[in-house]
């Protein structure tokens, strides 16, 4: 079995906007049901996570809005790039997530799409609550103040 030396290289796509728009309380790892040409396309770097979301219906979790570009060497085997894809989770996890998302303001948002050590495509899901505009400004102000503190410390250490 061949293992990758570096996990950073296995990241396909990140949803950076999710961290800006939501406060993430819990994360879950889920598998993804894909066809062969979709996996090959992802290996070429053809995945996009913007505007994706997860819905739980009839005891199954579904990923909506994931765009996987058609495989360059595929023909009839290429699937629709924007089709709905099934997520692989345990039944207990699906029940828990459906209860949590039924609460007001809670959502299930994909954060990262990556290859696992065994070469399988995984999605990191975040159980999130939407931020208001003032929350977004507050987190941005905190981030900027941290940067300024780090700069001041660095300049003091250089002297």
Wavefront OBJ file of the C-alpha trace (Angstrom):
o trace
v 0.000 0.000 0.000
v 1.388 3.389 -1.017
v 0.953 6.241 1.439
v 1.426 9.896 0.674
v 4.166 11.583 2.643
v 2.451 14.961 2.913
v -1.225 15.569 3.686
v -1.025 19.170 2.433
v -0.639 17.881 -1.124
v -3.833 15.830 -0.854
v -6.152 18.850 -0.495
v -8.319 19.302 -3.579
v -10.448 22.315 -2.651
v -11.194 24.510 0.371
v -14.298 26.523 1.144
v -12.682 29.603 2.687
v -15.900 31.574 2.483
v -17.534 29.136 4.926
v -15.194 30.226 7.721
v -16.128 33.836 7.012
v -19.898 33.328 6.825
v -20.340 30.700 9.574
v -19.048 29.874 13.023
v -18.121 26.184 12.984
v -18.977 24.222 16.137
v -18.202 20.605 15.105
v -16.552 18.862 12.168
v -17.250 15.471 10.597
v -15.405 13.463 7.960
v -17.554 11.905 5.239
v -16.849 9.780 2.203
v -18.215 10.634 -1.226
v -19.854 8.383 -3.832
v -18.095 9.173 -7.128
v -17.536 7.555 -10.508
v -14.081 6.758 -11.902
v -13.898 9.729 -14.250
v -14.849 12.106 -11.421
v -11.970 10.832 -9.285
v -9.558 11.194 -12.202
v -10.780 14.724 -12.766
v -10.243 15.534 -9.077
v -6.687 14.204 -9.360
v -6.194 16.749 -12.155
v -7.443 19.450 -9.761
v -10.962 19.861 -11.095
v -13.062 20.431 -7.959
v -14.841 23.544 -6.722
v -16.559 23.865 -3.308
v -18.025 27.367 -3.501
v -21.776 27.577 -2.811
v -22.038 23.948 -1.700
v -24.338 22.690 1.022
v -25.515 19.416 2.546
v -29.105 18.250 2.958
v -30.249 15.241 4.974
v -33.270 13.524 3.408
v -34.809 10.146 4.267
v -31.856 9.053 6.354
v -29.234 9.927 3.725
v -26.909 12.915 3.390
v -26.590 14.587 -0.024
v -24.014 17.104 -1.230
v -25.450 19.823 -3.494
v -23.525 22.289 -5.624
v -20.152 20.524 -5.840
v -18.727 21.195 -9.289
v -16.332 18.580 -10.672
v -15.225 19.493 -14.174
v -15.502 16.742 -16.812
v -12.450 14.503 -17.131
v -10.257 15.607 -20.033
v -9.841 12.070 -21.467
v -13.362 10.864 -20.655
v -16.102 10.473 -23.233
v -19.544 9.025 -22.529
v -18.397 8.020 -19.035
v -18.289 11.650 -17.870
v -21.059 12.520 -15.431
v -22.955 15.783 -15.091
v -20.482 18.171 -13.382
v -23.094 19.612 -11.004
v -25.027 16.483 -10.050
v -26.094 15.764 -6.460
v -23.680 13.364 -4.745
v -24.318 11.021 -1.833
v -22.246 11.328 1.341
v -21.127 8.265 3.271
v -21.707 8.613 7.020
v -22.743 6.301 9.848
v -26.471 6.147 10.635
v -25.908 7.596 14.101
v -24.007 10.523 12.623
v -26.758 11.169 10.058
v -29.436 11.096 12.777
v -27.395 13.461 14.938
v -26.773 15.856 12.052
v -30.424 15.875 10.991
v -31.462 16.754 14.566
v -28.881 19.535 14.780
v -29.739 21.025 11.384
v -33.428 21.053 12.321
v -32.567 23.676 14.951
v -32.950 27.268 13.854
v -29.872 28.795 12.253
v -27.824 25.577 12.036
v -26.449 24.329 8.711
v -24.152 21.615 7.447
v -21.400 23.124 5.285
v -18.560 21.371 3.403
v -15.215 22.864 4.428
v -12.536 20.863 2.623
v -12.383 18.280 -0.160
v -9.299 16.048 -0.008
v -7.775 12.635 -0.675
v -7.324 10.388 2.366
v -4.161 8.349 3.018
v -5.767 5.404 1.216
v -6.528 7.521 -1.867
v -10.249 7.930 -1.270
v -12.026 11.256 -1.685
v -13.262 12.684 1.632
v -15.187 15.793 2.627
v -14.747 17.631 5.902
v -18.198 18.845 6.975
v -18.790 21.571 9.510
v -21.859 21.941 11.695
v -22.242 25.692 11.503
v -24.326 28.609 12.640
v -24.629 31.645 10.378
v -22.812 34.809 11.425
v -24.382 38.250 11.453
v -22.572 41.212 9.898
v -21.388 42.519 13.258
v -19.932 39.087 14.098
v -17.978 39.122 10.838
v -16.599 42.577 11.595
v -15.667 41.494 15.114
v -13.709 38.442 13.929
v -11.957 40.551 11.296
v -10.982 43.124 13.947
v -9.651 40.346 16.210
v -7.595 38.932 13.334
v -6.116 42.343 12.548
v -5.254 42.996 16.203
v -3.485 39.621 16.424
v -1.445 40.531 13.344
v -0.461 43.870 14.843
v 0.596 42.240 18.121
v 2.695 39.669 16.240
v 4.348 42.443 14.199
v 5.150 44.397 17.360
v 6.661 41.316 19.012
v 8.756 40.578 15.917
v 10.046 44.117 15.742
v 10.990 43.997 19.449
v 12.841 40.715 18.968
v 14.822 42.135 16.044
v 16.200 45.004 18.137
l 1 2 3 4 5 6 7 8 9 10 11 12 13 14 15 16 17 18 19 20 21 22 23 24 25 26 27 28 29 30 31 32 33 34 35 36 37 38 39 40 41 42 43 44 45 46 47 48 49 50 51 52 53 54 55 56 57 58 59 60 61 62 63 64 65 66 67 68 69 70 71 72 73 74 75 76 77 78 79 80 81 82 83 84 85 86 87 88 89 90 91 92 93 94 95 96 97 98 99 100 101 102 103 104 105 106 107 108 109 110 111 112 113 114 115 116 117 118 119 120 121 122 123 124 125 126 127 128 129 130 131 132 133 134 135 136 137 138 139 140 141 142 143 144 145 146 147 148 149 150 151 152 153 154 155 156 157 158 159
